[in-house]
Amino acid sequence: MKITWDQWAVPTIVGDDDLDTVYGMGYAQAVAVGRDVLELYGMARGKAASYWGADFLKEDLFTASLGLDARTDEWFAEQTPDTLARIAAFCDGFNAACDEDETRAAHRREVLPIAPRDVIAHVLRVFVRFNQIDGKRLAFDPVDFYGHTLAGSNSWAIAGEKSTTGNALVMINPHLSWSIKYHRFIELRTISPARSFDGATLIGVPWQSMGHSDHVAWAHTVNPIRNLVVFELKNVADNQYDFDGQRLAFETIEHTINVRDGEPVTVVERRSVHGPVITAPDGVDVAVRIAGVLNHPAYHALDSWWQMSCAKSIEEMFAIHDRAWLPMFNITAGDSSGSVGALYCGTPPVRESWADCDRRLPGDDPGLIADEVHPASAMPRVIDPECGWVTNCNDTPFLWCDPPLNEADYPPAIAPGVHQVDDIRPLVSRDWLKGHDTVSPEQLLELKFHKRAVLADIVLDELLAAAKVHPDLEAAISVLGTWDRQMNSDSAGYPLFLMWLLASAPAMLAKELLIEGDEPGALPIGLRDAAASAATLQAAVLGFTLLGLPLDVSIGEIMPIGEGDEAIPGDGGSGLVGSLKSFEILPAPTGGFVVGVADTYVSRVELREGQPALAESLLVYGNTTEPGAPPAPSQFKVWAADKLRTL
């Protein structure tokens, strides 16, 4: 096995066989992000507090309350010998790198040596955490995982017949937090006789989960699948609850969590007939089921990523997924024949109504425990739609292409309908694609870095006209009236417009802010109540006053990116406004703003039949966090210039 690091600290790993390259991926992750990986594995073991103190107690309580240790044993027992051999090789490489340099992964080395069970525990925990995207806080507070309530990713695939090059083009663009370790990606290139693949994966996952070979390329976006089912338990008292006219006792398991430099903490894992029982953010006791993870588990999801990376076509990729499915995510894909496609991953619960996803079900009714799930083969998919493209921006799968897919062809309550899109991002993407007869690689990159505030083009004139009746809005009207309606680093006025939109979020989510377009997937056409929106602008101005910011501030002034001498003005913006260059900022509780989610891994791939793929990529925050990792220049500057690195 040989590893070479390029100028951006991205490793190319060349191995004699698959085990050799996976060993190299373990070694490379230890060198690049070893401390962070060991921290995640310590949390996955449920022993982080015993290693590093009370700051990690919340993570260990989460592990114990959901019974994740026992679920890890189940997942581990179901892995195939080949999968376990590859995971073991990853662990061997990681451990060898840490043995080689005892300063590597400093202050987290208590977890060493790592073993295959640690990897499985981490993968399981990642899937659980992604299923905590619970905006209505039925069971979990999304802040516990995201630090905020925003999430998002974009993806595009252009068929060879639509591309100016005659080859399929794929754009990979996940958006996650820049600061939460669960969200951090690492980019790796691997070459062996049986498998060569360039791509990225969340750190701690042993091989790439998206990227490209010379035959296929795919992106993941988080799909709106609702694997999480929440039951509100009735009359919880004396360790009992009501069910089917009876009083049943919780099944209980007592866990002792050791805390470094502190007293041990006892937590009682409770389980009802529905599943593990937790206390929701509003203090209500609820039981949870998570299809594909805790119930009807997707045991072979990790192997699915490996097998798909060896596929020669989209059809083969989708067939692999139907056998070894992922519990969630969309796939947007292309192949070297020029085909493109999309697949909605998961095996969601059988339900009659999408509305059941947005409420707690009565926990005393046995008829509501749906133990069936839809098979992966029943999920929406499309290959080579007539429009010549597929796109997804975390919206419904029925809007992947044009015309939209027919919802009636698929099981009910697996995804929101075409009129339930609550983000303008997918609408901007579809509108752009429908307006282009052909798409070049350069145009696709321009689309990805799109920073036009499309929502402002739709509503701003109407908003400012209604605001004229408020004398106190004269300055705001002046700022927004001269704003260039871009989200560049120096676009004065964008943060004020964003503040207005954030203040309008309840109305937007309730479909009370915008007048929707006539066709499914069309852009909105105006404001429902311009006078009410003008009053909301007053609230936004007040918010700026409280933050001590001038109304004409730009995003580059309030949110620099990078550190020290490397810091540069931020740019890009919110998908809610229409930006496809993701740079979501939120008011911070302590004042100022913080980055919510933003572009992370970006890769544009051109797949050529009989020739190597052409690709450019970017990992915005860089590939390393270890002090002793190979040095690299800042990739923030490349991203700020709306460019990618040539591979």
Secondary structure, 3 states (H helix, E strand, C coil): CEEEECCCCCEEEECCCHHHHHHHHHHHHHHHHHHHHHHHHHHHHCCHHHHHCHHHHHHHHHHHHCCHHHHHHHHHHCCCHHHHHHHHHHHHHHHHHHHHCCCCCCCCHHHCCCCHHHHHHHHHHHHHHHCCCCCCCCCCCCHHHHCCCCCEEEEEEECCCCECCCCEEEEEEEEECCCCHHHCEEEEEEECCCCEEEEEEECCCCCCCEEECCCEEEEEECCCCCCEEEEECEEEECCEEEECCEEEECEEEEEEECCCCCCCEEEEEEECCCCEEEECCCCCEEEEEEECCCECCCCCHHHHHHHHHCCCCHHHHHHHHHHCCCCCCEEEEEECCCCEEEEECCCCECCCCHHHHHCCEECCCHHHCCCCECCHHHCCEEECCCCCEEEECCCCHHHCCCCCCCHHHCCCCCCCCCCCCCCCHHHHHHHHHHCCCCECHHHHHHHHCCCECHHHHHHHHHHHHHHCCCHHHHHHHHHHHHCCCECCCCCCCHHHHHHHHHHCHHHHHCCCCEECCCCCCCCCCEECCHHHHHHHHHHHHHHHHHHCCCCCCCHHHHCEECCHHHCEECCCECCCCCCCCEEEEEECCCCCEEEEEEECEEEEEEECCCCCCEEEEEECCCCCCCCCCCCCCCCHHHHHCCCCEEC
